[in-house]
Amino acid sequence: MKFRTLIQISALAFLTTAWAGAHAQSADKWHKECSSCHIAYPAKALPAASWKKIMSELDQHFGVDASLSPQDNQEIASYLEKNAGKRLPSGEQPTRITQSHWFKSRHEEISAAVWKRPAVKSAANCGACHKGADAGDFDEDHVHIPK
């Protein structure tokens, strides 16, 4: 193997490792900041445009000032946008996951009465039925709807 090829391979390995470390750090920061008030909703739950809007309005985040430092805001926004769900053909840009077409289609069989149960409280309380929600587990086989 040529020396030049070895240098290129080493540089690629270094950059890949550095990117993975930065990505993991951003994911940790997103999880820590967002889960301090609610579950850290998975980035893929909304398209990038939705995350961009949400992150630009943290001073009015659903009635709460959830402002972050400019650096943290940029890092988390970048992480969410890079890992966001697919852009929706309809141009839909919901700022609430519960308003998304995906959420509605996956929960259409749930009656309004279920959302009002004391153990559930609202559609945004994923952890009430998805016990692994805080770890990103939304598998239908692990759902338990409280009575």
N, C-alpha and C positions, 0 to 999 in steps of 0.2 A: 504494500500500500504506500502510496506517495505521501510525503510529509504534508503537502498542501491539503490532501484529502483528510488526513488525520486532524489537521487544524480545523477544517470545516466541520467535521463530525463533532469535535470537541466544542466548538462554538455553538453548534445547533443543540447539543445536549445541555450546555450551560443555559442558553436562552429558554429552552423548554422547561428546565427545572426552575428557572427564575419566574417564568410565566405561571407555572403551576403553583408556586409559592405565593405569588401575588394574588392569584385567583382564590386560593384557599383563605388567604388573609381577608380579602374582600368579602367572601362568603361568610366568614366568621363575624366580621363587623356587621354585615347585614342581619345575620341571625341574632346577634347580641342586641343591636339597637331596636329592631322591629319587635322581637319577642319580649322586650321589656314591658310592653303594653298589651300585646295580643300575639297570637301565633305569627311566626314569620311566614306569611303566605308565600308559596313557591313562585319564583319568578315566572315560570311557564304558565301561571294561571292568568296572566294578562299580557297583551301585546306591548311592545316597547313604548309606543306612543302613550299608552295608559300610565306606565310607570314614570315616564318623563313628566307627565302632568301631575301625578301624585307627588313626586319628589320636588316639583317646583312650588308646591303649595303646602309644605309641611307646617308652616306657621298657622294654617287653618285646617289641620288634618282631622276632618270629621268632628269639628268642634273642639279640638285640642291643639295647643301649640306643641308640635313635635319637632321643632327646629333642631337642626344639627349644625355643627361647624361646617363652613363651606367645603373644607377638605373631605370630611366624612360624607357629606351630602353627595359630593361629586363621585366619590369612590363607590358608594352604595348605588347611586343612580346608574353608574356605568355598569356595575355588576348586574343589576336588574335588567337593564336594556340589552346587554349581551346575552343574557340567559332567558329572555322573555319568550312567551309563547308566540306562535305564528301570527303574522298580521292577518286581520280578519278581512275577508273579501268585501264585507258590507261596509268597511271603514269604521266599524264599531270601535269606540275607545272608552269603554266603561272605566270609571274610577273605583267602582265597587265590584269585587269579584262576584258577588251575589246578583249583579245586574247583567253579567255576561251571558251570552247565548250558551256557552259551554256549561256554566253552572246551572242555568235554568233547564237545559236538556237533561242533565244528569240527576236533577232533583225534582223533575216534574211530577213524580208520583208521591211526593211529600206534601201533605195537606198543610194549609195555613195554621191549623190547630197545633200541629207538631212543633212549628217554630215558636209557638207561644208557651209551650210547656215550661215549667220552672227549671227543669234540668237542661233545657235547650236554650231558651231565652231569645235567640235570633238565628237567622240563617248564617250570620257571620261567625257564629260560635262553632267552628268546625270540630273542635275537640269534644263536643258533646256526643257526637255520633262516631266520629273517626278518632278512635283512641290513640292512634299513632300520628295524628296530624302535626304535632309539634316536631316530629322527626321526618315529616314529609310523606308519611304513609297514608294514602287515601284509597287503598285497595278496597274494593267493594266487599271482599270476603271478610274484612275486618270491621265492618260497620255494625254498630249496635245502637238502635234508636231507643233512647230512654222513654219509659212510660210516664 
